[in-house]
Amino acid sequence: MKKFASAIVALGAALVLSACTSVLPMQATDNNVGSKEGRATATYLFNCPIFALPGSDASIGTAAKNGNIQKVGTVDVEVTWLLVMSKVTTIVHGE
């Protein structure tokens, strides 16, 4: 029984500490990719945008503003999934 309880605790710890990250290309324009990069991040509870944490804004406009980008070249989205929350980061490259 102790081995079973230890296995459950180890599995629970692995689930809590594990994460998965993916980067997805979302958009490309005719503009140059450029040397500037801007990022904007939103964090969601229960992996649902309805439960966004206050101040979360992963919009392309905010990412471009954060990177001082006037002409957007490419847009990528990085998503990190945790057990009960996810973090979405929009990455904008341009001039």
NUTIZA-344024 format. One record per atom (N, C-alpha, C, O, CB): residue in one letter; x, y, z. Coordinates in steps of 0.05 Angstrom, whole numbers, padded with zeros to 5 digits, always signed. Glycine has a CB too. Example, Ala and Ser with C-alpha at 12.3 -4.5 7.8 and 13.67 -1.06 7.14 Angstrom:
residues 2
a+00264-00114+00156
a+00246-00090+00156
a+00264-00066+00156
a+00285-00066+00169
a+00226-00089+00181
s+00257-00045+00142
s+00273-00021+00143
s+00258+00001+00157
s+00268+00023+00161
s+00282-00012+00114
***
This chain:
residues 95
m+00016-00024+00000
m+00000+00000+00000
m+00017+00025+00000
m+00010+00045-00013
m-00019+00000+00024
k+00040+00024+00014
k+00058+00047+00015
k+00070+00053-00012
k+00073+00076-00020
k+00080+00043+00035
k+00076+00032-00028
k+00086+00036-00055
k+00066+00049-00073
k+00073+00066-00089
k+00095+00009-00067
f+00041+00041-00070
f+00019+00053-00086
f+00016+00082-00079
f+00013+00099-00097
f-00007+00037-00081
a+00016+00089-00053
a+00013+00117-00045
a+00037+00133-00055
a+00034+00156-00063
a+00011+00119-00014
s+00061+00122-00053
s+00085+00136-00063
s+00083+00140-00094
s+00091+00162-00103
s+00110+00120-00057
a+00073+00121-00108
a+00070+00123-00137
a+00049+00145-00143
a+00054+00161-00162
a+00061+00097-00149
i+00028+00147-00129
i+00007+00168-00133
i+00019+00195-00127
i+00014+00214-00143
i-00017+00163-00115
v+00034+00198-00106
v+00047+00224-00099
v+00067+00231-00121
v+00068+00255-00129
v+00061+00222-00072
a+00083+00213-00131
a+00102+00218-00152
a+00088+00226-00177
a+00097+00245-00191
a+00120+00194-00157
l+00067+00213-00185
l+00052+00220-00208
l+00039+00247-00206
l+00039+00263-00225
l+00030+00199-00214
g+00028+00253-00183
g+00017+00280-00178
g+00038+00302-00180
g+00032+00323-00192
g+00003+00281-00151
a+00061+00297-00169
a+00083+00317-00171
a+00092+00321-00200
a+00097+00343-00208
a+00107+00308-00153
a+00093+00299-00215
a+00101+00301-00243
a+00081+00317-00259
a+00088+00333-00276
a+00104+00273-00255
l+00055+00313-00253
l+00034+00328-00268
l+00035+00357-00261
l+00032+00374-00278
l+00007+00317-00261
v+00039+00364-00235
v+00040+00392-00227
v+00064+00406-00239
v+00062+00430-00246
v+00041+00394-00196
l+00087+00393-00240
l+00111+00406-00249
l+00116+00404-00279
l+00135+00416-00289
l+00135+00393-00235
s+00099+00390-00294
s+00104+00387-00323
s+00090+00409-00338
s+00071+00421-00329
s+00093+00359-00332
a+00101+00415-00362
a+00090+00435-00380
a+00097+00427-00408
a+00116+00412-00413
a+00101+00464-00373
c+00082+00438-00426
c+00087+00433-00455
c+00085+00459-00469
c+00066+00474-00465
c+00066+00412-00466
t+00104+00466-00486
t+00104+00491-00501
t+00105+00485-00531
t+00121+00468-00540
t+00128+00508-00492
s+00089+00500-00545
s+00089+00498-00574
s+00090+00526-00586
s+00078+00545-00575
s+00063+00483-00585
v+00104+00530-00608
v+00105+00555-00622
v+00092+00551-00650
v+00101+00533-00665
v+00134+00566-00625
l+00072+00567-00655
l+00057+00563-00680
l+00060+00588-00698
l+00054+00610-00688
l+00027+00558-00674
p+00067+00585-00723
p+00067+00609-00741
p+00039+00616-00748
p+00023+00599-00755
p+00084+00603-00767
m+00032+00642-00745
m+00004+00650-00749
m+00000+00667-00774
m-00020+00664-00788
m-00006+00665-00725
q+00019+00685-00780
q+00014+00703-00802
q+00041+00714-00812
q+00060+00717-00798
q-00003+00727-00792
a+00041+00718-00839
a+00064+00731-00851
a+00053+00752-00871
a+00032+00748-00883
a+00082+00710-00866
t+00068+00774-00874
t+00059+00795-00892
t+00081+00799-00913
t+00101+00786-00912
t+00053+00822-00877
d+00076+00818-00931
d+00096+00825-00951
d+00119+00843-00939
d+00138+00848-00953
d+00083+00839-00974
n+00115+00852-00915
n+00135+00869-00902
n+00160+00852-00895
n+00158+00828-00892
n+00124+00883-00877
n+00183+00866-00891
n+00207+00852-00882
n+00203+00841-00854
n+00188+00852-00838
n+00231+00872-00883
v+00217+00819-00849
v+00215+00808-00822
v+00227+00827-00802
v+00216+00830-00780
v+00231+00781-00821
g+00248+00841-00809
g+00259+00862-00791
g+00275+00851-00768
g+00277+00827-00764
g+00237+00879-00781
s+00287+00870-00753
s+00304+00862-00731
s+00291+00866-00704
s+00303+00859-00683
s+00330+00879-00733
k+00267+00878-00704
k+00254+00882-00678
k+00235+00860-00671
k+00224+00846-00689
k+00238+00909-00679
e+00232+00856-00645
e+00213+00835-00636
e+00197+00846-00613
e+00207+00860-00595
e+00228+00809-00626
g+00171+00841-00614
g+00153+00850-00592
g+00137+00826-00582
g+00131+00808-00597
g+00134+00872-00602
r+00132+00826-00556
r+00117+00803-00544
r+00095+00814-00527
r+00097+00835-00514
r+00136+00786-00527
a+00073+00799-00526
a+00050+00805-00509
a+00040+00778-00498
a+00038+00759-00513
a+00027+00821-00524
t+00033+00778-00472
t+00026+00752-00459
t+00000+00754-00445
t-00007+00774-00432
t+00049+00744-00440
a-00015+00732-00446
a-00040+00729-00431
a-00039+00702-00417
a-00028+00682-00427
a-00065+00730-00450
t-00050+00702-00393
t-00050+00677-00377
t-00079+00670-00371
t-00095+00687-00362
t-00034+00680-00350
y-00086+00645-00375
y-00114+00636-00372
y-00115+00613-00351
y-00098+00595-00351
y-00126+00626-00399
l-00134+00615-00334
l-00140+00593-00315
l-00158+00573-00329
l-00175+00580-00345
l-00153+00603-00289
f-00154+00548-00322
f-00169+00525-00334
f-00167+00525-00364
f-00185+00515-00378
f-00198+00527-00325
n-00146+00537-00376
n-00141+00537-00404
n-00164+00549-00420
n-00169+00541-00443
n-00135+00509-00414
c-00178+00568-00409
c-00202+00580-00421
c-00199+00611-00422
c-00195+00623-00401
c-00228+00571-00406
p-00201+00623-00445
p-00199+00653-00447
p-00219+00668-00430
p-00215+00691-00424
p-00202+00661-00475
i-00241+00655-00423
i-00261+00669-00406
i-00249+00675-00379
i-00256+00695-00366
i-00286+00651-00402
f-00230+00659-00369
f-00218+00662-00343
f-00190+00674-00346
f-00171+00665-00333
f-00216+00635-00329
a-00187+00695-00362
a-00161+00709-00365
a-00154+00724-00339
a-00171+00736-00327
a-00161+00728-00389
l-00129+00723-00332
l-00120+00738-00309
l-00120+00768-00315
l-00116+00775-00338
l-00092+00729-00300
p-00124+00785-00296
p-00125+00814-00301
p-00099+00823-00313
p-00077+00815-00306
p-00130+00829-00275
g-00101+00841-00333
g-00078+00851-00347
g-00068+00834-00369
g-00048+00841-00382
g-00056+00855-00327
s-00081+00812-00374
s-00073+00794-00396
s-00082+00806-00423
s-00105+00812-00427
s-00085+00765-00392
d-00063+00808-00441
d-00069+00819-00468
d-00048+00807-00487
d-00025+00816-00487
d-00069+00850-00468
a-00055+00788-00503
a-00037+00776-00522
a-00043+00784-00550
a-00039+00769-00569
a-00038+00745-00519
s-00053+00808-00554
s-00061+00818-00580
s-00036+00825-00597
s-00015+00831-00586
s-00080+00841-00578
i-00040+00824-00623
i-00018+00832-00642
i-00011+00861-00638
i+00013+00868-00639
i-00026+00826-00671
g-00031+00878-00634
g-00026+00907-00630
g-00009+00912-00606
g+00009+00929-00607
g-00052+00921-00628
t-00015+00899-00584
t+00001+00903-00560
t+00029+00892-00563
t+00048+00905-00554
t-00012+00888-00536
a+00033+00870-00577
a+00060+00859-00582
a+00075+00878-00599
a+00099+00883-00594
a+00058+00831-00595
a+00063+00889-00620
a+00076+00908-00637
a+00084+00934-00622
a+00106+00944-00626
a+00059+00916-00662
k+00066+00943-00605
k+00072+00967-00589
k+00095+00962-00570
k+00112+00979-00566
k+00047+00975-00573
n+00095+00938-00557
n+00116+00931-00538
n+00144+00930-00552
n+00164+00935-00539
n+00110+00905-00524
g+00144+00923-00578
g+00169+00921-00592
g+00175+00946-00609
g+00195+00946-00624
g+00169+00897-00610
n+00158+00967-00607
n+00161+00991-00622
n+00162+00985-00652
n+00180+00994-00667
n+00187+01006-00614
i+00144+00968-00661
i+00142+00959-00689
i+00120+00974-00704
i+00097+00974-00695
i+00138+00928-00691
q+00127+00986-00726
q+00107+01001-00743
q+00096+00983-00765
q+00073+00985-00772
q+00120+01026-00754
k+00113+00966-00777
k+00105+00949-00799
k+00110+00920-00790
k+00133+00911-00787
k+00121+00955-00825
v+00089+00905-00787
v+00090+00877-00778
v+00099+00859-00801
v+00087+00861-00823
v+00063+00867-00766
g+00119+00842-00797
g+00128+00823-00817
g+00117+00795-00812
g+00105+00784-00830
g+00158+00822-00817
t+00120+00785-00788
t+00110+00758-00782
t+00098+00758-00754
t+00104+00775-00737
t+00132+00737-00783
v+00080+00740-00749
v+00067+00736-00723
v+00068+00706-00716
v+00060+00689-00732
v+00037+00746-00723
d+00079+00701-00693
d+00079+00673-00682
d+00065+00673-00655
d+00063+00694-00642
d+00109+00663-00679
v+00054+00650-00648
v+00041+00648-00622
v+00054+00625-00607
v+00056+00602-00617
v+00010+00643-00625
e+00063+00630-00583
e+00075+00610-00566
e+00055+00603-00544
e+00046+00621-00529
e+00103+00620-00553
v+00048+00578-00541
v+00029+00569-00521
v+00043+00550-00502
v+00055+00530-00510
v+00004+00556-00534
t+00041+00556-00476
t+00051+00538-00455
t+00028+00528-00439
t+00013+00544-00427
t+00073+00552-00438
w+00025+00502-00438
w+00003+00490-00422
w+00014+00479-00396
w+00034+00465-00396
w-00011+00467-00438
l+00001+00486-00375
l+00007+00475-00349
l-00018+00459-00340
l-00037+00456-00356
l+00014+00497-00328
l-00018+00449-00317
l-00040+00432-00308
l-00067+00446-00309
l-00086+00436-00321
l-00034+00421-00280
v-00069+00469-00296
v-00095+00483-00294
v-00094+00510-00307
v-00113+00526-00304
v-00104+00485-00266
m-00073+00517-00321
m-00071+00543-00333
m-00054+00542-00359
m-00039+00523-00363
m-00059+00564-00314
s-00058+00562-00375
s-00042+00564-00400
s-00032+00592-00403
s-00045+00611-00393
s-00058+00554-00425
k-00009+00595-00416
k+00002+00621-00422
k+00005+00624-00452
k+00018+00607-00465
k+00030+00625-00407
v-00007+00645-00463
v-00005+00650-00492
v+00011+00675-00496
v+00005+00696-00485
v-00034+00652-00505
t+00032+00673-00513
t+00049+00696-00519
t+00049+00700-00549
t+00056+00682-00564
t+00078+00691-00509
t+00041+00724-00557
t+00042+00732-00585
t+00069+00745-00590
t+00077+00764-00576
t+00019+00751-00593
i+00083+00735-00611
i+00110+00745-00618
i+00108+00758-00645
i+00101+00745-00665
i+00132+00722-00618
v+00115+00784-00647
v+00113+00799-00672
v+00141+00807-00680
v+00156+00818-00663
v+00095+00823-00669
h+00148+00803-00706
h+00174+00813-00717
h+00167+00833-00738
h+00147+00831-00752
h+00191+00789-00729
g+00184+00854-00741
g+00180+00874-00761
g+00199+00897-00758
g+00219+00896-00744
g+00151+00884-00760
e+00191+00919-00771
e+00207+00944-00771
e+00193+00965-00755
e+00203+00987-00752
e+00213+00954-00800
***
